[in-house]
Each structure stands twice: as C-alpha cells, then as structure tokens.
Amino acid sequence: MNLNQWLLIAIIVLPLLLVILNRLRIDLAALSMAVALGALQLLGLGMLGPAHTPAGAIQAISGLSQPVVITLISLFILTRGLEKSGLTAWLAHQIVRISNHHESRLIALFAALTALLSLFMNNLAAGALVLPSAMEASRKTGIRPSKLLIPVAYGSLLGGAATYFTTANIIMSDLLRIANPPQQPLGILDFTPTGGLIAAAGILFLAVFGSRLLPDREPSAPQSAPRLTGSELEALYQIGERLWEARVLPGSAFANRPLYESSIGGRFGVAVAAVRGGADSPREPTANPLIRPGNILYLIGREERIAPLNEMGLEITPLAGDTSVLRGISYLEIMLAPHSRLEGQTLKQLDFRQQFGVPVIALKRLTRSYRTDVGDIPLQMGDSLLAVGRLREAPALQRSPDLIVLQPDPAGQPVDRRQAGLTLLLIAAAVGISLAGAPIYLVMLAAAVLALLLRILPPEEAYQSVEWPAVFLIAGMYAVSLAMVQTGLAELLGQRMLELVTPFGPLGVAAGAYLLTALLTQFMGGQVSALVTGPITISAAISMGANPQAVAVATAIGCSASFLTPMAHPVNILMIAPANYKFSDFFRIGWPLTLISFAGLLAGLALFWGL
C-alpha cells in the first residue's frame, strides 16, 4: 500500500470513529472528509485526480452536482405534495388498520410496501414515498419512528435486489457486454428469482426480529412536537356545541351580498365557519364569497344570538354536535407571541380578519372556550385563537412578529383528490419516462418544477421540505468514493478478496463478489462499487469458466446490501433525521440482515443458476 491509500484510510476511519462515539454528526463527518481530500489534492497528492494537479481539488465539491442530489431534492418536494394532499395519511391509516397497531406487523408491512414499490422505481423514490406514511403511522400508534424507518429503507434495498431497474443492476448488465470476450447481458427477469428469495427472507427477518433489534428512540424535536388534527381542535374548542346550519332563502336580507358586507359577526356576535354552495364541499370564508340563495352557512354562536337570523331569511337547523359537515375545512391555531403588541386589544379593534386574512371562530382561555362575541374579548397572554383558513393564503399572518401560528396535523383532513392526483401523475410520469431511458434526475427535477408551477406547493414550503443534512452527507461521501478509485484502494481490496475465494470454485467467486461489493458499498455507494468491482469479478468468472451472468448477479445484489452504515445508500441517509438514528443503529440490525442476504444469495445461485 502507498502513502495516498494510508492517508485515505485515516481520513475515513477517524471521522467515522467520532461518529460512532456520538462526538460528531455524520453529515459534518462527510463534509470533513471532502475538505481533507480537497486540501491534500491542492497540496499535490493524487487523492481526487492526478498528482500535482491542484485544480483537481474541485472534485471535493463535485458531489453537490451529482444526479442523486438533484433526484433527492426533487423527491423531497414531490413527497411533501403527497403529504399535504392527505394521501400519505390515508395510506398510513390503511396500514395501521391492517396491522391492528401491532409493531411487528407494521414493520413487515412497511418493509414489504417499499420493496414492492422499488421493483418498479428507484430505491430512493420508493423510500421517499413511503416515509411520510410511516411517520403518520407512528403518530397514530405511538410507535416511535425509529422502529419503522429502517424497515422502510431496507425494504427498498431488498426490493431493488429483485429487479433489473436498479442502477447497479443495469451497470452490471452493461459490463457483461464490454467484457473480454463480450458476454450475453442480463435480462429483465434474471434478478427476480435470487433477489426475490433474498427479499422474502429479509422482510421475514425484519418482521420477526425487528422489534428487538431496532432502537426505541425519541424522535428529533421537530418530529416529536405534537400537533392536533382538525377534528381534535373542533373538540378542544367545543365547536360542535354551538354549530348551526343556515340555509339562505330567496329574498333573504343576506342574499346576493358579499359575506363580509353582511356583518353577521359584528351585528349578531356569531362566526361563519364555512360556506357551501349546492353540492360543493364546504369552504373557508376567507375570500369574501358572494352569498347566493340556496347557499349553506355554518354558523357558530349561542342559540339566543342565532335565533334572530330566522327573521333575516335564514332557515336555521341545529347540528347537535355533528362537526362532520366541516370536514375538509382548514384550521389554524394562533397565539400571542411574547411581548406581543396585540395584548389588550380586541379582534374588532384590530380588524383582525381584514388585517390577517383569516376569520377567528373561537377563543380559548385557560379551560374555557368562547364561541360567541369573540371579537369583543380583549386578548390576553396565554389565549389561543381558532381560525379557519390556510396559512399560505395569509401572508400577513406568516410575517407577523406578534403572533405564533400552529398548523394542525393534516391527518384529520380528507384526501385532496386534485392535489394527490396531480402529484401522483407527475411521479408516475417521471418514473415511466425514466424507465424509457431518460435520466431520472432530469425527469424528477422536471416533475418537481411542474409541481411548483401548478401550485401544488408554494416555493417557500418546497425549500423547507428538503432535508439538507442528507444532501450534504451524500455530497461529502461522493468525494470519498472518487478517492477510493483514484488512489487504487478499491481495486487493491478487490484483488485481495478474489485471491482468497478463487480456490473455492465458481460459487466461491460469486460469494466473494457479493462480500467484496457489499463491503465497498458501505462507503462508496452501490453505483460506484459496481463500476469498481464489476470488471474484476466478471473477468475472474470468465477466466475460471464460471457463469459470468451468475457472478454479475451476485455482484449487483452485493450493491444492494447497503445495511451496515447509513452512508451506504441515500435511502438510509433519508431516514436519519426523522427517526433521530445514530450510526450504530444501522450496524446493529444490518449485520445479521447482511448474513441472511448472503445465505439467500448462495441458495439462489445454487437453485436458479446451478453454481
């Protein structure tokens, strides 16, 4: 081994040791490695490029421009659109219902669902799609995310081993074409028997032993902050006790007038929570709609304040606590910020609805809820207000330093079919176009841009949806992958491994190919390790007279065995922040899963390839 290889080992091992000891964040460790490699290249060492080429130091930041980074950012945006639509909450509800709140069943179901999706799409995309549903299931059941998210990640990797459409699998097929002499490439179904056996064994292992081996850790603060659903807020503010349905009759004093000009709140002390026209769903009264004969107004207030409205041409019906008519209405909970200038003033004095764009329907002070004459109550520190409306449509509310706004958990909302349909259509189109040969990073980016242009998400929310630590971790580790190839360390490890296993015949070469590739994948990623080990393992198979296609399958499946470290695959990185995982969490459950996958591989090679 030469100096550059020893330096690279030190640059990898020392930061990772600090990560294992919980002295350093893993994303900072990756960036530290990239900086160190760039500095050594700048000093003339050939770490990222030829020696004595300082310009090669730019490779230290080349990870930020890699396709996987663009794909990941795009997926964050698209899955946030699905989460907002309520589809992920609906999916989580179905999985929770099937599992009957049983932890092992939940683990198995989420791993199986992600494995199924990864048969037809990129592993990262499958994991990103299922992640919000797993988080929602965690909130519903009280089972911590740390019990569910590694199964989501590993499910995608297990499923990816059973399909041709994984990047490393495609690379290995192409390497067979350019081997010397050229070999028959792999077919679409060549990975399915062996990979399917491994996936089934892996999911069974997660179901049986996952509860015991997965950590039971508190999630990070943003993930653990409790949020009430819309229906829970209705119960908290006791909306149902004061809820009435008012049909606008022809000739009503309110007919054919804008809602806010009717002064229902100012004159009668009641609030309009929603407006429904004909067969339409109820909507928030934030846009000052025109009241037409036949419209339904949902009013909140005491009976003696509601009764006089009968004389104004409204047909009043008590709803007896049935708040289901408000399903689909968006709520905001608002509190005074410390040192707020609004303290002591009433909503009427502030002209709150006009100033902030949302009507307030209830006020809670200590244990009492006020739903009548809310606009006349001077605000006090500790009060909370329940308003109807959407935060993105109330920019003044977002900018106000005097108010703190809490958005409810969207789980209580029905699925927004338009938003869910558009987002699913964009994702399906992107996956379909990528299967036809277009670069996945480009089509995913196009889908994310279209989601913004179609206003599925506002740009500010899209930027906030990106997990930046995951992005920087991937970018930093890319420089490490380059260095392992440039210094020859990866090739050296490959040659030493094959020297050990060649005496064991064709099955030994295939087993060695899996173990070598799985080891390198923990630090280089599956795509890079396939390019490094693929030519070596295929050449060894040809020289021994072994089946090169079988060895190529073993090498490719080793690229999917990204179970030992979080940086082994972007889908692992994706799960770190929501579940508050540590480096050791992946190794604890990953090493037995790697051995089970290895055993499944040997069985599959013997059964389906005759090795």
Beta strands, then each sheet from edge to edge (+ up, - down):
strand 1: 243-248
strand 2: 257-258
strand 3: 271-276
strand 4: 290-291
strand 5: 296-300
strand 6: 314-318
strand 7: 331-336
strand 8: 360-365
strand 9: 368-370
strand 10: 384-388
strand 11: 403-406
sheet 1: 3+ 5- 1+ 6-
sheet 2: 2+ 4-
sheet 3: 9+ 8- 10+ 7- 11+
end
